[in-house]
Amino acid sequence: MATPTMSIILFLIASVLGALGQYLYKSGAESAGGSIASYLVNPRLLAGAVCYIAVMVLFVAAFKRGGALSVLYPVYATTFIWAALLGLFFYGTPIKPINIAGMGCLVLGMYLMGR
């Protein structure tokens, strides 16, 4: 049975939200004061948690539509690509040629897993 396109799209959206959640956790941690209260009321940390809840909801919605784990989880691996792009955009973290090679391996792996 082929994996529905909508399941793949939902996992791709989940991967973007997962990377956004990572960014929000990092930026929220930088602005937190160190106390538990500063973590619990930190808008960025809360938004990061919402992103991860949305990721789980999208996973369930995608699995409900059907599809192979071997196709869907490699799509979620693009989270690493999105995180690198967010790091470049928000923190100026360079993307080196070795990083690009790794991203290429991820994309090639997704293609091969989907075949």
N, CA, C and O atoms as a GROMACS GRO file, in nm:
protein
  460
    1MET      N    1   0.084  -0.119   0.000
    1MET     CA    2   0.000   0.000   0.000
    1MET      C    3   0.088   0.125   0.000
    1MET      O    4   0.180   0.137   0.081
    2ALA      N    5   0.061   0.215  -0.088
    2ALA     CA    6   0.139   0.338  -0.100
    2ALA      C    7   0.102   0.435   0.014
    2ALA      O    8  -0.010   0.436   0.062
    3THR      N    9   0.200   0.515   0.053
    3THR     CA   10   0.177   0.615   0.156
    3THR      C   11   0.103   0.733   0.095
    3THR      O   12   0.148   0.789  -0.006
    4PRO      N   13  -0.011   0.773   0.153
    4PRO     CA   14  -0.086   0.886   0.098
    4PRO      C   15  -0.004   1.015   0.102
    4PRO      O   16   0.071   1.040   0.196
    5THR      N   17  -0.021   1.094  -0.001
    5THR     CA   18   0.050   1.222  -0.010
    5THR      C   19   0.017   1.311   0.110
    5THR      O   20   0.105   1.382   0.161
    6MET      N   21  -0.108   1.309   0.155
    6MET     CA   22  -0.147   1.394   0.268
    6MET      C   23  -0.071   1.353   0.394
    6MET      O   24  -0.036   1.440   0.475
    7SER      N   25  -0.045   1.225   0.414
    7SER     CA   26   0.034   1.182   0.530
    7SER      C   27   0.175   1.237   0.522
    7SER      O   28   0.231   1.279   0.624
    8ILE      N   29   0.232   1.238   0.404
    8ILE     CA   30   0.367   1.291   0.385
    8ILE      C   31   0.368   1.442   0.412
    8ILE      O   32   0.459   1.493   0.477
    9ILE      N   33   0.266   1.512   0.363
    9ILE     CA   34   0.257   1.657   0.385
    9ILE      C   35   0.243   1.687   0.534
    9ILE      O   36   0.306   1.780   0.585
   10LEU      N   37   0.160   1.609   0.605
   10LEU     CA   38   0.143   1.630   0.749
   10LEU      C   39   0.274   1.608   0.824
   10LEU      O   40   0.305   1.682   0.917
   11PHE      N   41   0.352   1.508   0.783
   11PHE     CA   42   0.482   1.486   0.847
   11PHE      C   43   0.579   1.597   0.814
   11PHE      O   44   0.662   1.634   0.898
   12LEU      N   45   0.571   1.651   0.693
   12LEU     CA   46   0.658   1.763   0.657
   12LEU      C   47   0.625   1.887   0.740
   12LEU      O   48   0.715   1.956   0.787
   13ILE      N   49   0.497   1.914   0.758
   13ILE     CA   50   0.456   2.025   0.844
   13ILE      C   51   0.504   2.001   0.986
   13ILE      O   52   0.552   2.092   1.053
   14ALA      N   53   0.491   1.876   1.032
   14ALA     CA   54   0.537   1.841   1.167
   14ALA      C   55   0.688   1.865   1.181
   14ALA      O   56   0.734   1.908   1.286
   15SER      N   57   0.762   1.838   1.076
   15SER     CA   58   0.907   1.859   1.084
   15SER      C   59   0.942   2.007   1.097
   15SER      O   60   1.034   2.043   1.169
   16VAL      N   61   0.868   2.092   1.028
   16VAL     CA   62   0.891   2.237   1.039
   16VAL      C   63   0.854   2.283   1.181
   16VAL      O   64   0.927   2.361   1.243
   17LEU      N   65   0.742   2.235   1.232
   17LEU     CA   66   0.701   2.272   1.368
   17LEU      C   67   0.799   2.218   1.473
   17LEU      O   68   0.824   2.283   1.575
   18GLY      N   69   0.854   2.100   1.448
   18GLY     CA   70   0.954   2.045   1.540
   18GLY      C   71   1.078   2.133   1.545
   18GLY      O   72   1.133   2.157   1.653
   19ALA      N   73   1.123   2.180   1.431
   19ALA     CA   74   1.239   2.269   1.427
   19ALA      C   75   1.207   2.403   1.492
   19ALA      O   76   1.290   2.460   1.563
   20LEU      N   77   1.087   2.453   1.469
   20LEU     CA   78   1.046   2.578   1.531
   20LEU      C   79   1.040   2.561   1.684
   20LEU      O   80   1.078   2.652   1.758
   21GLY      N   81   0.992   2.447   1.728
   21GLY     CA   82   0.989   2.418   1.871
   21GLY      C   83   1.129   2.418   1.930
   21GLY      O   84   1.150   2.469   2.041
   22GLN      N   85   1.227   2.362   1.859
   22GLN     CA   86   1.365   2.362   1.906
   22GLN      C   87   1.417   2.505   1.919
   22GLN      O   88   1.480   2.541   2.018
   23TYR      N   89   1.389   2.587   1.817
   23TYR     CA   90   1.431   2.728   1.822
   23TYR      C   91   1.367   2.798   1.942
   23TYR      O   92   1.434   2.872   2.014
   24LEU      N   93   1.237   2.776   1.961
   24LEU     CA   94   1.167   2.842   2.072
   24LEU      C   95   1.221   2.796   2.207
   24LEU      O   96   1.231   2.876   2.299
   25TYR      N   97   1.255   2.669   2.219
   25TYR     CA   98   1.315   2.620   2.344
   25TYR      C   99   1.450   2.689   2.368
   25TYR      O  100   1.479   2.731   2.480
   26LYS      N  101   1.531   2.700   2.264
   26LYS     CA  102   1.662   2.763   2.280
   26LYS      C  103   1.647   2.911   2.316
   26LYS      O  104   1.710   2.959   2.410
   27SER      N  105   1.566   2.981   2.241
   27SER     CA  106   1.551   3.125   2.270
   27SER      C  107   1.480   3.147   2.402
   27SER      O  108   1.509   3.244   2.472
   28GLY      N  109   1.388   3.060   2.439
   28GLY     CA  110   1.322   3.070   2.568
   28GLY      C  111   1.417   3.043   2.683
   28GLY      O  112   1.410   3.109   2.786
   29ALA      N  113   1.506   2.946   2.665
   29ALA     CA  114   1.605   2.915   2.769
   29ALA      C  115   1.700   3.032   2.790
   29ALA      O  116   1.741   3.060   2.902
   30GLU      N  117   1.733   3.101   2.681
   30GLU     CA  118   1.822   3.216   2.692
   30GLU      C  119   1.758   3.330   2.770
   30GLU      O  120   1.828   3.408   2.836
   31SER      N  121   1.626   3.340   2.764
   31SER     CA  122   1.559   3.451   2.833
   31SER      C  123   1.504   3.410   2.970
   31SER      O  124   1.455   3.496   3.043
   32ALA      N  125   1.512   3.284   3.005
   32ALA     CA  126   1.461   3.238   3.134
   32ALA      C  127   1.556   3.279   3.246
   32ALA      O  128   1.677   3.291   3.225
   33GLY      N  129   1.500   3.300   3.363
   33GLY     CA  130   1.580   3.344   3.477
   33GLY      C  131   1.647   3.231   3.553
   33GLY      O  132   1.736   3.257   3.634
   34GLY      N  133   1.609   3.111   3.531
   34GLY     CA  134   1.669   2.998   3.601
   34GLY      C  135   1.578   2.935   3.705
   34GLY      O  136   1.603   2.823   3.748
   35SER      N  137   1.474   3.006   3.747
   35SER     CA  138   1.381   2.948   3.843
   35SER      C  139   1.273   2.870   3.769
   35SER      O  140   1.250   2.891   3.650
   36ILE      N  141   1.208   2.780   3.840
   36ILE     CA  142   1.101   2.702   3.778
   36ILE      C  143   0.990   2.794   3.730
   36ILE      O  144   0.934   2.773   3.623
   37ALA      N  145   0.960   2.896   3.808
   37ALA     CA  146   0.855   2.990   3.768
   37ALA      C  147   0.890   3.059   3.636
   37ALA      O  148   0.802   3.082   3.553
   38SER      N  149   1.018   3.092   3.616
   38SER     CA  150   1.056   3.160   3.492
   38SER      C  151   1.043   3.066   3.372
   38SER      O  152   1.028   3.112   3.258
   39TYR      N  153   1.049   2.936   3.395
   39TYR     CA  154   1.027   2.839   3.287
   39TYR      C  155   0.878   2.824   3.256
   39TYR      O  156   0.838   2.814   3.140
   40LEU      N  157   0.798   2.822   3.361
   40LEU     CA  158   0.655   2.795   3.344
   40LEU      C  159   0.579   2.909   3.281
   40LEU      O  160   0.476   2.887   3.218
   41VAL      N  161   0.627   3.031   3.297
   41VAL     CA  162   0.555   3.146   3.241
   41VAL      C  163   0.629   3.208   3.123
   41VAL      O  164   0.592   3.316   3.077
   42ASN      N  165   0.731   3.142   3.074
   42ASN     CA  166   0.809   3.192   2.962
   42ASN      C  167   0.731   3.168   2.832
   42ASN      O  168   0.707   3.053   2.795
   43PRO      N  169   0.691   3.275   2.762
   43PRO     CA  170   0.609   3.258   2.642
   43PRO      C  171   0.676   3.174   2.534
   43PRO      O  172   0.609   3.097   2.465
   44ARG      N  173   0.807   3.187   2.518
   44ARG     CA  174   0.875   3.110   2.414
   44ARG      C  175   0.880   2.963   2.448
   44ARG      O  176   0.862   2.878   2.361
   45LEU      N  177   0.906   2.931   2.574
   45LEU     CA  178   0.906   2.791   2.614
   45LEU      C  179   0.766   2.730   2.600
   45LEU      O  180   0.752   2.616   2.558
   46LEU      N  181   0.664   2.807   2.635
   46LEU     CA  182   0.527   2.759   2.619
   46LEU      C  183   0.493   2.739   2.471
   46LEU      O  184   0.428   2.641   2.435
   47ALA      N  185   0.536   2.832   2.387
   47ALA     CA  186   0.512   2.818   2.243
   47ALA      C  187   0.586   2.697   2.188
   47ALA      O  188   0.534   2.627   2.100
   48GLY      N  189   0.706   2.671   2.238
   48GLY     CA  190   0.780   2.551   2.195
   48GLY      C  191   0.705   2.425   2.233
   48GLY      O  192   0.699   2.330   2.154
   49ALA      N  193   0.647   2.422   2.354
   49ALA     CA  194   0.569   2.306   2.396
   49ALA      C  195   0.446   2.288   2.307
   49ALA      O  196   0.410   2.176   2.272
   50VAL      N  197   0.383   2.399   2.270
   50VAL     CA  198   0.268   2.392   2.180
   50VAL      C  199   0.310   2.335   2.045
   50VAL      O  200   0.236   2.256   1.985
   51CYS      N  201   0.427   2.374   1.996
   51CYS     CA  202   0.477   2.318   1.870
   51CYS      C  203   0.491   2.167   1.879
   51CYS      O  204   0.452   2.095   1.787
   52TYR      N  205   0.546   2.118   1.989
   52TYR     CA  206   0.565   1.974   2.003
   52TYR      C  207   0.433   1.900   2.019
   52TYR      O  208   0.420   1.786   1.973
   53ILE      N  209   0.336   1.961   2.084
   53ILE     CA  210   0.202   1.900   2.092
   53ILE      C  211   0.142   1.893   1.952
   53ILE      O  212   0.082   1.792   1.915
   54ALA      N  213   0.159   1.999   1.874
   54ALA     CA  214   0.109   2.000   1.736
   54ALA      C  215   0.177   1.892   1.653
   54ALA      O  216   0.112   1.830   1.568
   55VAL      N  217   0.305   1.869   1.676
   55VAL     CA  218   0.377   1.763   1.605
   55VAL      C  219   0.310   1.629   1.632
   55VAL      O  220   0.286   1.551   1.539
   56MET      N  221   0.280   1.601   1.757
   56MET     CA  222   0.217   1.473   1.792
   56MET      C  223   0.078   1.461   1.730
   56MET      O  224   0.040   1.353   1.684
   57VAL      N  225   0.002   1.570   1.728
   57VAL     CA  226  -0.130   1.568   1.666
   57VAL      C  227  -0.118   1.540   1.517
   57VAL      O  228  -0.195   1.462   1.462
   58LEU      N  229  -0.021   1.602   1.452
   58LEU     CA  230   0.000   1.578   1.309
   58LEU      C  231   0.045   1.435   1.282
   58LEU      O  232   0.005   1.376   1.182
   59PHE      N  233   0.127   1.379   1.370
   59PHE     CA  234   0.165   1.239   1.356
   59PHE      C  235   0.042   1.149   1.357
   59PHE      O  236   0.026   1.063   1.270
   60VAL      N  237  -0.045   1.170   1.455
   60VAL     CA  238  -0.165   1.087   1.467
   60VAL      C  239  -0.253   1.104   1.344
   60VAL      O  240  -0.304   1.006   1.289
   61ALA      N  241  -0.271   1.228   1.299
   61ALA     CA  242  -0.354   1.253   1.181
   61ALA      C  243  -0.295   1.185   1.058
   61ALA      O  244  -0.368   1.131   0.976
   62ALA      N  245  -0.163   1.189   1.044
   62ALA     CA  246  -0.098   1.126   0.929
   62ALA      C  247  -0.112   0.974   0.936
   62ALA      O  248  -0.143   0.910   0.835
   63PHE      N  249  -0.089   0.917   1.054
   63PHE     CA  250  -0.100   0.772   1.068
   63PHE      C  251  -0.243   0.725   1.044
   63PHE      O  252  -0.265   0.616   0.992
   64LYS      N  253  -0.339   0.806   1.082
   64LYS     CA  254  -0.480   0.772   1.061
   64LYS      C  255  -0.510   0.759   0.912
   64LYS      O  256  -0.592   0.676   0.872
   65ARG      N  257  -0.444   0.841   0.831
   65ARG     CA  258  -0.464   0.836   0.686
   65ARG      C  259  -0.391   0.719   0.622
   65ARG      O  260  -0.418   0.683   0.508
   66GLY      N  261  -0.298   0.662   0.696
   66GLY     CA  262  -0.223   0.548   0.644
   66GLY      C  263  -0.084   0.588   0.600
   66GLY      O  264  -0.052   0.707   0.587
   67GLY      N  265  -0.003   0.489   0.578
   67GLY     CA  266   0.132   0.514   0.532
   67GLY      C  267   0.233   0.432   0.609
   67GLY      O  268   0.209   0.388   0.722
   68ALA      N  269   0.344   0.411   0.547
   68ALA     CA  270   0.450   0.330   0.605
   68ALA      C  271   0.542   0.415   0.692
   68ALA      O  272   0.578   0.526   0.656
   69LEU      N  273   0.579   0.360   0.807
   69LEU     CA  274   0.675   0.428   0.894
   69LEU      C  275   0.806   0.453   0.821
   69LEU      O  276   0.870   0.556   0.840
   70SER      N  277   0.844   0.359   0.737
   70SER     CA  278   0.971   0.372   0.665
   70SER      C  279   0.969   0.487   0.565
   70SER      O  280   1.074   0.530   0.519
   71VAL      N  281   0.852   0.536   0.530
   71VAL     CA  282   0.839   0.652   0.442
   71VAL      C  283   0.823   0.779   0.526
   71VAL      O  284   0.884   0.882   0.496
   72LEU      N  285   0.740   0.772   0.629
   72LEU     CA  286   0.704   0.893   0.702
   72LEU      C  287   0.814   0.943   0.795
   72LEU      O  288   0.839   1.064   0.799
   73TYR      N  289   0.880   0.856   0.868
   73TYR     CA  290   0.981   0.905   0.962
   73TYR      C  291   1.102   0.968   0.894
   73TYR      O  292   1.155   1.065   0.947
   74PRO      N  293   1.147   0.918   0.780
   74PRO     CA  294   1.254   0.993   0.711
   74PRO      C  295   1.211   1.134   0.671
   74PRO      O  296   1.295   1.225   0.667
   75VAL      N  297   1.083   1.155   0.642
   75VAL     CA  298   1.035   1.290   0.612
   75VAL      C  299   1.051   1.378   0.736
   75VAL      O  300   1.088   1.495   0.725
   76TYR      N  301   1.022   1.321   0.854
   76TYR     CA  302   1.038   1.398   0.977
   76TYR      C  303   1.185   1.432   1.003
   76TYR      O  304   1.215   1.528   1.074
   77ALA      N  305   1.276   1.354   0.948
   77ALA     CA  306   1.419   1.383   0.965
   77ALA      C  307   1.459   1.516   0.903
   77ALA      O  308   1.566   1.568   0.933
   78THR      N  309   1.373   1.572   0.818
   78THR     CA  310   1.404   1.704   0.763
   78THR      C  311   1.402   1.811   0.871
   78THR      O  312   1.441   1.925   0.846
   79THR      N  313   1.357   1.775   0.992
   79THR     CA  314   1.363   1.867   1.106
   79THR      C  315   1.504   1.922   1.120
   79THR      O  316   1.521   2.040   1.152
   80PHE      N  317   1.605   1.838   1.098
   80PHE     CA  318   1.743   1.881   1.111
   80PHE      C  319   1.779   1.988   1.008
   80PHE      O  320   1.857   2.079   1.035
   81ILE      N  321   1.722   1.976   0.890
   81ILE     CA  322   1.746   2.076   0.786
   81ILE      C  323   1.680   2.209   0.825
   81ILE      O  324   1.742   2.314   0.818
   82TRP      N  325   1.553   2.201   0.868
   82TRP     CA  326   1.482   2.323   0.909
   82TRP      C  327   1.550   2.389   1.027
   82TRP      O  328   1.559   2.512   1.033
   83ALA      N  329   1.599   2.308   1.123
   83ALA     CA  330   1.668   2.365   1.240
   83ALA      C  331   1.795   2.438   1.198
   83ALA      O  332   1.827   2.544   1.252
   84ALA      N  333   1.868   2.381   1.102
   84ALA     CA  334   1.989   2.447   1.054
   84ALA      C  335   1.955   2.580   0.987
   84ALA      O  336   2.026   2.679   1.005
   85LEU      N  337   1.847   2.582   0.911
   85LEU     CA  338   1.806   2.706   0.845
   85LEU      C  339   1.760   2.810   0.946
   85LEU      O  340   1.790   2.929   0.932
   86LEU      N  341   1.687   2.767   1.049
   86LEU     CA  342   1.645   2.860   1.154
   86LEU      C  343   1.767   2.914   1.230
   86LEU      O  344   1.773   3.032   1.264
   87GLY      N  345   1.864   2.825   1.256
   87GLY     CA  346   1.986   2.868   1.323
   87GLY      C  347   2.062   2.971   1.241
   87GLY      O  348   2.116   3.068   1.296
   88LEU      N  349   2.066   2.951   1.111
   88LEU     CA  350   2.131   3.048   1.022
   88LEU      C  351   2.057   3.181   1.025
   88LEU      O  352   2.119   3.287   1.036
   89PHE      N  353   1.925   3.176   1.014
   89PHE     CA  354   1.845   3.297   1.006
   89PHE      C  355   1.844   3.375   1.137
   89PHE      O  356   1.862   3.497   1.136
   90PHE      N  357   1.824   3.306   1.250
   90PHE     CA  358   1.808   3.376   1.377
   90PHE      C  359   1.937   3.396   1.455
   90PHE      O  360   1.949   3.492   1.532
   91TYR      N  361   2.034   3.307   1.437
   91TYR     CA  362   2.157   3.315   1.516
   91TYR      C  363   2.282   3.335   1.432
   91TYR      O  364   2.391   3.355   1.486
   92GLY      N  365   2.267   3.331   1.300
   92GLY     CA  366   2.384   3.346   1.215
   92GLY      C  367   2.476   3.226   1.218
   92GLY      O  368   2.593   3.236   1.181
   93THR      N  369   2.425   3.111   1.263
   93THR     CA  370   2.506   2.989   1.267
   93THR      C  371   2.534   2.943   1.124
   93THR      O  372   2.441   2.916   1.048
   94PRO      N  373   2.660   2.936   1.087
   94PRO     CA  374   2.690   2.900   0.948
   94PRO      C  375   2.652   2.756   0.914
   94PRO      O  376   2.658   2.666   0.999
   95ILE      N  377   2.613   2.738   0.791
   95ILE     CA  378   2.589   2.603   0.739
   95ILE      C  379   2.710   2.570   0.653
   95ILE      O  380   2.732   2.630   0.547
   96LYS      N  381   2.789   2.474   0.700
   96LYS     CA  382   2.914   2.439   0.634
   96LYS      C  383   2.890   2.336   0.525
   96LYS      O  384   2.785   2.271   0.522
   97PRO      N  385   2.987   2.320   0.435
   97PRO     CA  386   2.972   2.220   0.329
   97PRO      C  387   2.943   2.079   0.384
   97PRO      O  388   2.867   2.004   0.323
   98ILE      N  389   3.003   2.043   0.497
   98ILE     CA  390   2.977   1.911   0.553
   98ILE      C  391   2.832   1.900   0.600
   98ILE      O  392   2.773   1.792   0.593
   99ASN      N  393   2.774   2.012   0.648
   99ASN     CA  394   2.633   2.014   0.686
   99ASN      C  395   2.544   1.994   0.564
   99ASN      O  396   2.444   1.922   0.568
  100ILE      N  397   2.581   2.060   0.455
  100ILE     CA  398   2.504   2.047   0.331
  100ILE      C  399   2.513   1.903   0.281
  100ILE      O  400   2.414   1.849   0.232
  101ALA      N  401   2.630   1.842   0.292
  101ALA     CA  402   2.645   1.702   0.253
  101ALA      C  403   2.554   1.613   0.338
  101ALA      O  404   2.491   1.521   0.286
  102GLY      N  405   2.547   1.640   0.468
  102GLY     CA  406   2.458   1.564   0.555
  102GLY      C  407   2.312   1.582   0.518
  102GLY      O  408   2.235   1.486   0.520
  103MET      N  409   2.276   1.705   0.484
  103MET     CA  410   2.138   1.731   0.442
  103MET      C  411   2.107   1.656   0.313
  103MET      O  412   1.998   1.602   0.296
  104GLY      N  413   2.204   1.654   0.223
  104GLY     CA  414   2.187   1.578   0.099
  104GLY      C  415   2.167   1.430   0.127
  104GLY      O  416   2.086   1.364   0.062
  105CYS      N  417   2.242   1.378   0.224
  105CYS     CA  418   2.225   1.236   0.263
  105CYS      C  419   2.085   1.212   0.318
  105CYS      O  420   2.024   1.108   0.291
  106LEU      N  421   2.035   1.307   0.397
  106LEU     CA  422   1.898   1.293   0.450
  106LEU      C  423   1.797   1.287   0.336
  106LEU      O  424   1.709   1.201   0.334
  107VAL      N  425   1.809   1.378   0.242
  107VAL     CA  426   1.715   1.383   0.131
  107VAL      C  427   1.727   1.256   0.046
  107VAL      O  428   1.627   1.198   0.005
  108LEU      N  429   1.850   1.214   0.019
  108LEU     CA  430   1.869   1.090  -0.057
  108LEU      C  431   1.812   0.970   0.018
  108LEU      O  432   1.750   0.883  -0.041
  109GLY      N  433   1.832   0.967   0.149
  109GLY     CA  434   1.777   0.859   0.230
  109GLY      C  435   1.626   0.858   0.226
  109GLY      O  436   1.564   0.751   0.219
  110MET      N  437   1.564   0.977   0.231
  110MET     CA  438   1.418   0.983   0.223
  110MET      C  439   1.371   0.927   0.089
  110MET      O  440   1.274   0.852   0.082
  111TYR      N  441   1.441   0.965  -0.015
  111TYR     CA  442   1.404   0.915  -0.149
  111TYR      C  443   1.415   0.764  -0.155
  111TYR      O  444   1.325   0.695  -0.203
  112LEU      N  445   1.527   0.712  -0.106
  112LEU     CA  446   1.549   0.567  -0.111
  112LEU      C  447   1.451   0.491  -0.023
  112LEU      O  448   1.404   0.384  -0.060
  113MET      N  449   1.420   0.546   0.095
  113MET     CA  450   1.325   0.479   0.184
  113MET      C  451   1.185   0.477   0.124
  113MET      O  452   1.109   0.383   0.148
  114GLY      N  453   1.152   0.579   0.048
  114GLY     CA  454   1.020   0.586  -0.012
  114GLY      C  455   1.001   0.500  -0.134
  114GLY      O  456   0.888   0.485  -0.181
  115ARG      N  457   1.106   0.442  -0.185
  115ARG     CA  458   1.098   0.358  -0.307
  115ARG      C  459   1.054   0.218  -0.276
  115ARG      O  460   1.043   0.136  -0.366
   0.00000   0.00000   0.00000
